[in-house]
């Protein structure tokens, strides 16, 4: 279990660390915990922020406003001989100033001798080179599940507002990753709207929080596996992987396949099937113009993902973000991005199931497909006859077509092309056979690429349709296999 902030700071203070940087999204909560720590351990306490200035003592008191340099110098000039905590709120705005850097160096040297500690609260880690070795960085954890449950009970005080155990667990799942204030606000909004805590309202707020990151989007689909034709082996594998299993943690799956065969739809349907949110990571949105900015954005996005557990992380078209590895054309950004992502895939302990997709495996670095990076690498081929019949049934029903209407020739069609035919037929008021003339299958327009992709997958990937390794011969046999005559094709 992750120790709370006051316990972690207490350990570092007793160990004599003169400068502590606390990365926090909840500065008011951090200040409260630090003030309680100072009171419990009988430390002198100082607090500075830009609005109220420097305040000395456990109480609020009168301040000396607007001088960040004076706040740093005050650490060595405190009137009290006791060990002290000097807390600087949002001080990252001033830390790059040469005068501030020099003052911090001097103050920490004095603080080390006198047992006085400089503590910076900031939403991000941004230290100049001169101060990197002086500060230890501590992450202020977001509220635990137990703390979220306590907030829910304090907010939902009237009879019937707090749901029963199973529903309460879903509420807490939906609130994971929110700050205390965000959780309290979302609970209150749910009570205003529905007079009960329900997950849907909380997901709305969480989705808005994720949009601010710029690279993550929350996807919640109502379509589960019953609305996704085929892929029986892949569905079974992921169901079993996500079932509770003591002593083992699932990693995820890498999906290779022809575009339009349902890789994105599968990721979203898995979320609905297992009751987990799907967090979609846009690698293109991570790219920054400054050195190190792209990797920093990825680390921040993955930190958000960890806080949202349990969840599914979906990264579409991985090869587009990693194809520059080994090339000097992007200044090494792709290589550093790859290293950051691979490190997280190996080391993260959060309950995150990762689904990556790829349309051209040759552009993806080989590190991605080695054992233990994912639980399995699956190839999604063009659908078999039985799978296409299932997909036709789903989309004919969705777009309001009579199941007795004759179907067009769908040789080498993907699920996306079947959907496009149904949608165009409804949009243009055509029959399915007429609309099929407007659909050009990818297997025809990009036949060489599709053939190369299928050949590469031979013996290298698991088959998404049938149990075992993908083999071209068995896949082609299944695609040609006859089924009972369908009167709709007569």
N, C-alpha and C positions, 0 to 999 in steps of 0.2 A: 504493500500500500504506500502511495506517495505521501511523505510527511507534509504537514501543513506549513504555511509560510513562517509563522512565528517559531516553530521548532527548527526549521532550516536556518533561519537568521540567527537564532540563539546559538546554534552549533558554530557558525562561522564567526560570530562575535567572540565567543569564548575561545576559539582557536586563534584569535588575534588578527583576523582579516580587517585592514583599515578602510577598505572601500568596497561597497556592495552595490551592484546594479541589479535592480529587480524589474524584470520585464513583466508588465501587468496590464491587463485591460480593465482592471477594477481598482484604480488608485485609492478611492475612498475606503474600500474594504481593506486594502493593504495598509493604509495609514491607521485604521482602527486596530488592526492586529499588531502593528509595530508599537502603537501607543500602549496597548495592553501589555505587550512584552516589556516595555520600559517600566511600566508601573509594577509589574510582577517581580522583575529582577532589580528594581531600584536603580535604574539608569536615569541620568539626566536626559531630557528629550527636547529636541529643537525641530521645528518644521518651517520650511520656506516654500512659498509659491509666489507667482508673479503678481497676483491680485492683493493678497494680504501681507506679503512680505515675510520677514523673519519673526517667528513666535517661539519663545523659549518657555519650556515647562509643559506639563501634561495638559493643562487647560489651554484655551484658545488665546487669551490675552491680547495685548496690543502689539502690532508689528511695525517693522521698519521696511516699507514697501519698495519694490521695484529694483533692488540692487542685488543681482545674483552673485557678484563678486564678494559683497559683504557677507553673504550667506556662507560661502566657503570659508572665508577668513574667520567667521564666528566660531568655527569648530575648535580652533586653538585658543580662542578668547573667552570661552564659557566661564562664568563666575564659579561654577560648581567644580569641585575636585573629583567628583564621581566619574566612572565610565559613562560615556554619553553616546546617544544616537542622534545624528543630524540628518533629517530626511528632506530631500530636495525633490519637489514635485514637478514633473515634466521638465526636468533640467536638461534633457537632450537638446532642447532648443538653443542652449547657450554653450554646450560642452566643446564646440569647435573653436571658440574664441581663444587666441593665444594667452590672454590674461587669465582666463578661467583655467586653461590647462596648467599653467604655471602655479596658480593658486591651489589647485587640487593636488599637485605633486607635493607642494610644501605642507598643505594641511594633512595629507595622509601620512607624511613622515612624522609630523608632530602627533597625530592621532595614534600611530603605532606605538609611540612611547608612552602616551598618556591613557591609552585604552579608550580612545574616542573614534567613532566610526561614521564615515560618510556613506549615506544610503540614497541612491538615485532611483526614483520611480519613473518609468517611461514605458510607452506601449511597444517600443522596438529597441533593439540593441544597436547603438551607434556610438562607437568609441573611437576617438582619434588614436593614431599609432602610439603616441607618447603615453597613453593611459591604458593600453590593452593589458599590460602585465600587472597593473595596479588593482584592477577591478576583478572581482569574481561575479559571474552572472548567474542569477537565480530566476527560474521561471515561477511565476505566481499561478498556481494551478486554478483552473475554473472549478466551480463547485462540484463535489462528488455526488453520486447518486443519493446517498443518505442526506446530504445537504439540500439537494433539490426536493427530496421528499418532505423535508422539514419546511421548506419554503411553501410547498404546495399545501401542507396542513395549516400553516399560518395564514395563507391567503383564502383557502376554501374552508371557512369556519361554520357555514350554515348547513343544516341537514340536507343531504342529497347532493351537495356541491362536490364533495370528494368521491371519486368513483371507487368501485370495488377493486380488490387486489389485482386481478388480471388486467383490467382497464387502466388502473393506476400505473402498472408496469409500462404500458404503452405510452402513457403520458410522460413518464420519466425518460423513456427512450427518446421521445420526440424533443425533450428539453435538453438532452445531452449536448454539450458544446456551447450553451448559452451562459452568459454571465448571470450573477445573482439578480441584478436589476432587470435584465432581459427576461429571465425566467419569471420573475414576479409580475412584470408587465404583461407577458403572454398569458399567464394564468388569470390575471385580472380581466384581460380582454375576453378570454374564453367564458368567464363567469358572466360578464356583461351580455355577451351574445347568446349564450346557451344555458346559463345558470348551472353549469357543470364544467369541470375540466375535461376537455376533449383534445386529442392529439392534432386534429386538423388545423385548429387555430394556431397552435404552437408551431406547426410546420410553416405556416404563412410567415411568421416572424423570422424563423430560422432561414427560410428562403431569401428574405430581404437582407439578412446579415451576410449570407454567402454572396449575393450579388455585389456587395460592396468590395469583395476581394478582387473582382474582375476576372478571375481565372476559374472560379468554381460556380457550378449551377446545380441546384437541387432539382432532381427529377423524381416525381412520384406518379407512377402509372397505375391505372386501374386494371390494365390488361395483364393477367397472369398467364401461366403456361397453357391454360385451356384456350387462349386466344392466339397461340403461337404454334403453327403447324410444324411437324417434324422435329428433328434434333433430339430424338429420344435418349440417346446415349449421353449427350451433354447435359440434358435436363436431369437425368438420374444421377450423374456424377456430382453435380452441384448441390442437389438436394441432400445427398449423403454427406458431402463435405461440410455443409452448413448445419447439419444436425449436431447437437451437443455431444462432445466427445472428450472425456477427461484425459489430460496429458498430451493433447495434440491440438494445434491451432491451424486452421486452413489458411492458405496464402492467396489462392485465386487461380484464374485460368487465363491463358493467352489464346485468342481466337484468330486463326488465319483463315481466309476464305475469299471467295469471289465477291466483289461488291454487290450488295442487294440481296444477300442470302440470309439476312436476319441477325447480324452480329449485334447491332445497336438495340434492336427490338428484344433480343434475348436478355441483354443486360438489364433493361428496364423491367421486363417481365419477371426476371429473377427477384428483383426488389419487391414487386407486388406479391410474388409467390411466398417469399420468406418473411415479409413484413419489415423489410429494411429500406431506408431511403437510399437512393442512388445519387452519388455525388459525381458530377461529370467535370473532369479536369480538361481545360482547353490549353494545350501546350503552346499554341500560337500566342495566346494572351499573356504568357509569361515573359516573352521576349522584351528586354529593356535595352536602352541605348548605352547605359553606363557599365563599366567593367564590374562584374560580380552581381549586377542587378537581377539578371535572369535567374541565377541559382538561388539568390536570396528570396525572390518571389516564389520559387518552387518550394523552398524550405518552409516559408510562411503558409503556403497553400496546404502542404502536407501536415503541418502542425494543426491547421484547422480541421483537416480530415480526421486526424487522430482524436481530436476533441469531440467529433461527431459520432464516434463509435457507440453502438454497433451500426455499421453502414456498409455499403458497397461503393468502391471507387471505380469509376469507369473512365478509361483513357482511350479515346478513339484515335485510330490511325497513328499509332506510335512511330511508324517509320518516318513520318514527315517531320517529327521533332528530333529524331535521333540520326537522321541520314547523313548529317555532316560530321559524324564522329571520325576522327583521323584526318580530317581536312583542315587546312589553315585558312580557308575562305571566310570562316565566321569567327576567327580569333580564338578558337577552342571552346566556344560557348556550348556547342552540342556535346563535346566530351565531358565538360563539367556538369552539364545537365544530366547526362547519362549516369555519371558517378553519383550524383546526389540522389537520383531516383533508385538506382540499384542498392545504395546503402540503406535507403528507407525500406525497400522491399525485403532486404535481409534482416534488418534489425528492429523494425517497429513491433511493439507488443500490443498494440490496440487491436480491437476486434473489427478489423477492416478486411473485407474480401475484395481483392483487386481483379478487375476484368480489363485486360488490354486487347485491342484489336489491331490487325495488320492486314493490309491488302497485298503488300509486296514484301515478303520476308527477306528477300535479297538485300533490301535497303536497311534492314534492321541489324544492329551489331549482334554477333553470336552470343554475347554475354546474356542476352535476354532469354535464350531458349535452353540454357543449361538446367540440369536438375536442381530442384529446391528454390529456383527463382519463382516458379509457379507450380501449382499442384499438377497441372497438365497443360499440354499444348494441343489444341484441337483444330482439325481442319473441317471447315463447313463447305461441302461441295454443292454443286447444283442439285436442287431437290430431286428425289426419286419420284416415280409416278404416284405412289401412294401419298408421299408428302405433298405433291402438287394438288392432288385431289382434296387433301385436308385444307390446304391454303385457299383453294377456290371456294370451298364450303364456307370458310370464315369470312371472306371478303364479299361473296355473293350475299351472304346474310347481312353484313354490315352496310352494304350499299343498296339493299332492297331488291335483289334480283331473284326471280323464281328459280328454284333449284332444277326445274325441268328445262330451263333454257339451254340450248346447245352451247358447248364450249369450243373455243377456237383451237387451232393447232398451237400447242405450247411447248414444242420441242426446245430444250435448252433454256427455258425461261427460269428466272429467279423468282422468289417470293415478291420482291419489289415490283417486278414487271407484271405479275398477276394483279397486284394491288393497283398498279397504274392503269391496267386495262379496265378494271372494274370502275375506278374513279372517273376515267375519261368517258366510259360508256354512260355513266350517270350524268356527268357534266354536260356532254354533248347530245344526250338523248339518242344514243346509238345502241345497237345490239352488241353483245360481247364479241361476236365474230367481226363486226364492222370496226369496233374499237381496236381490235388486235392489229389491224393494219397500221395503226399509229404508233405501235410499240416495236422498237428495234432492240432485240435482245443483246445484252452485253457480250454473251458468248459468241455472237455473230460479229459485232462491231469490233471486238477486241479478242478475237479467237486465239491469236498467238499468245497473248499475255495470260489468258485463262488456262491454256494448255500447259504453259511453263509453270504456272502456279500449282496445278494439279500434279505435275510430274515431280516438282520439288517436295510436295507433301507425301509422296509415296514412301512409306516406311518410316517417315520422320515424325508424323503427328498421329494423335488419336483420332478416330473417326467420330464425328459429332452425331452420326445417325445410328451406327451399329457399334456394339461393344468391340473394343480392340483397336489395333493399329490400322490406319487408313491404307487401303490398297486400291489402285486404280481398277484392277480387274473386277473386284467385288463391287466397287462403286458403280462401274459401268453396267454390270450385270443387274444391279438393283434398279438402276434408272431405266433399263429396258424391260424389266420384268412386267409380264402381263398381269392385269388384275381382271376381276369379273367385268363383263361388258357393261358399259355405262350408257344407258339409253339417251342421255343428253348429248352424246357425240354422234348419234345416228342422223 
